[in-house]
Structure formats: structure tokens, C-alpha cells
Amino acid sequence: MDGVLWQTGSPPEVFTGFGPSAYFSSQSALETLELALEHREVRRRLRAVCPTSPGVYGMVDRAGQLIYVGVSAKLCDRLLTYFTAGDDGAKERRIAKHARQVVWEPVDHEFMAQLRELELIRRWRPRFNRRGRLESERCGYICLTTDEAPRFHAARRPPRGARRSWGPVRTSRKLLAAINRLNHVFRLRDCAREIPVRFADQRTLFDQEWQAGCLRGSLASCSAPCAAGCSRPEYYRQVEQAVAFLDGTDRQVLQQMETAMLDASERHDYERASSHRDALQELRYLFDQLQLLRDVARDYWFVYPVNLPDGSGLWNLIAGGDVVAVTAEPRAKSEANTVRALLEARYAQRDQQAQLPFEAFDRVRLVASWFRHHTEELERVMSPSEAVARCRKMA
């Protein structure tokens, strides 16, 4: 099953080098080591030539294909793990069995190395990599349908004309279960579109007793708009409550479910308490996934400076959590004017920010993860106005 992510079709490009970066112009030279040696000799040579600085590395097979890209804060230490005795089923050992050459590119800062890794995975699409491959990440959106009695579902891209959409998010089984629970908790239908809708306030020529098309109507987990179980305004109020929940403006349903769970537990009705607990966990997971995106999109509008070993620096322009540009820290008047124009252009549309692009999902996750694990780095960031002021002062 090794390398199952390799896509069929046109043959992969033969690897001749990582190529230029969209993030920084000055790059370290690519270094290589042939692996047609005993592992003991490979480890000796790695210790002799591979640095312990941050960087990216790649594994190349006998056909000249780049089969894996990785990143590490200490390149040498990480590469040694591929050629150390251990479990043959470990990922490192399985990749090393296919590799005939290892290549690496030192990067002066760990954050920039992580950006570089993601860039290389997107470009080369190595078959042993999962992270960064959009089709394998199964990213998607939570969408509100446009039919007469709308409900929520997951879609790879928001359908044209969709009422609302939230995301992108990873469409795992856990997320799909949470969306299903969302429809149940807010008593929205999840049946096929072909099932006709008959709201209670719709006039009919003859009085008729309608039967719900599924068991949910009988169990009161659906308002049964297919059987005149509710009026149109009643149903749409439920939709509006669910939308407020997804927007993060109304968490009342979580509090209600937690109260119901505790009450059932106190009555020793453990089956009902367990049902409330499961629903609470799924909806809380859904809320937290979207809240992370909301927090990053709202708060992550800043310039993140990183210092390089040679005394220079880079400014990462982060807008809505996405790295939209990387530029050298200005040191002269001409550079300051250029950087100021870039800052003003990149941060001009904050109030008109559109939905996070599908392709930016992994970069936003990378940025959020970096600052979550390096909270002290947030003390070094500059607001866009502060960065512009520095450029003006220099100019």
C-alpha cells in the first residue's frame, strides 16, 4: 500500500531541484547524498555534511521521482531517523526503502521552512505526502441548500447560488456526523429533494392527513415540512437559529443541551443523558472548527518579522490568517517606498474580505498552528499601520 496517493495519468516530472520559491528570492543551494550505501555510512556522511539548522528535505527514488518532502527545525537529526534501526513498519523506514537519494535545502527560519515545505508539496505532489495535497485533505464547505425547505450539507465547493456557506473545513466523518446532528437538533429535514414540501400554512383544495416521509417526523427530530408539520415561518426560524449558531453569534443550543444532559443524569436516565452528550460533543466540535477560522480571519491581520542569521530580516504579510506576501525588511529609502506600497495594497481590502479561498486552507492552518505553539512570537508582530509608519519614517 506504499505510495497509494500517486495519481495515474501523465508520468511525474523527473526531479532536478526544488525550484524557486514564491516567498523569498535568496535560497540556499540544494545539497544531495546518494543512498547506495550501508545505513551506517549514510549516517556518518549525514553527520559530516548535513546542517542542524532548519530546512526542508526530499527523498528521490531510483526513477528520479521526488516521493516525499519533509521539514525539520534540525535537518541532520531528522534525516538520521530514516536510517536508524527500528520498526520496519514505521513511515520513515518505508520511505527510506524506496529512496535512492536524499536532498535538502537549509532555510534560515523554521516558520519559513514550513511555508517552503507546503509550497513544495503543492508543486511536486509527492506520493508519500498527505499534508498539503488538497484532493487528499478532503476540504470542503458547510452549505445551506436553496430548496424550499433548506437544510445543511457538506460540499467540496459551495454550489452556485447557495444561500450560505461556511469554511473551508476538513470534511472528515466526524464533521459529516456533526452536520447531520445539526439538522436533527434544529429539526431540519435531511430527506431527498424529490420529496415534496407541504407547509402547514399552504392552502389545499381538500383537507388531508399527510404522513411524514420518514421516521424522524414521528420521533419529532424533524419538523416534517413534507407532512404539514410546521408552517413556513416556523421552519425558517429554525433555519435562522442554526445559521446564528454556525456564525458564532448564538451558542444557546450548546448550553441547553448541556443542561438537558445534566438533568437526565440526575434523574438516572443515562440513555438520554448519553444521547445529549453525543449531540453536545458533535455540535461543539462543529462550532470550534468554525470558531478557529473566525478567530484567525478576524485577528490575524499583521506583519510578522523574522530575523535571519546574517542580520537581515523578512516581513511576512499575514491577512486573514493567510501569508499573502513575503518581503525583505526595508533598509533603505527606495526599499521603504516599495514595501509601503505593498503593505497598502495587501491590507486595503480588509473590510471587504471575501470567504477564505479553498487553496489558502493549508496556509491558514499552518499560520494558526505556528502561533498556537509559539505564542511568544505574537509579541513581535506589527499591525499594518505600524509597518507603514516605519516605512514612512525611513523614507
Secondary structure by P-SEA (a helix, b strand, c coil): cccccccccccccccccccccccccccccbbbbbccccaaaaaaaaaaccccccccccccccccccccccccccaaaaaaaaccccccccaaaaaaaaccbbbbbbbccaaaaaaaaaaaaaaccccccccccccccbbbbbccccccbbbbbbbcccccccccccccccccaaaaaaaaaaaaaacccccccccccccccccccbbbbbbbcccccccccccccccccccaaaaaaaaaaaaaaaacccaaaaaaaaaaaaaaaaacaaaaaaaaaaaaaaaaaaaaaaaaaaaaacccbbbbbbbcccccbbbbbcccccccccccccccaaaaaaaaaaaaaaaccccccccccccaaaaaaaaaaaaaacaaaaaacccaaaaaaaaaaac
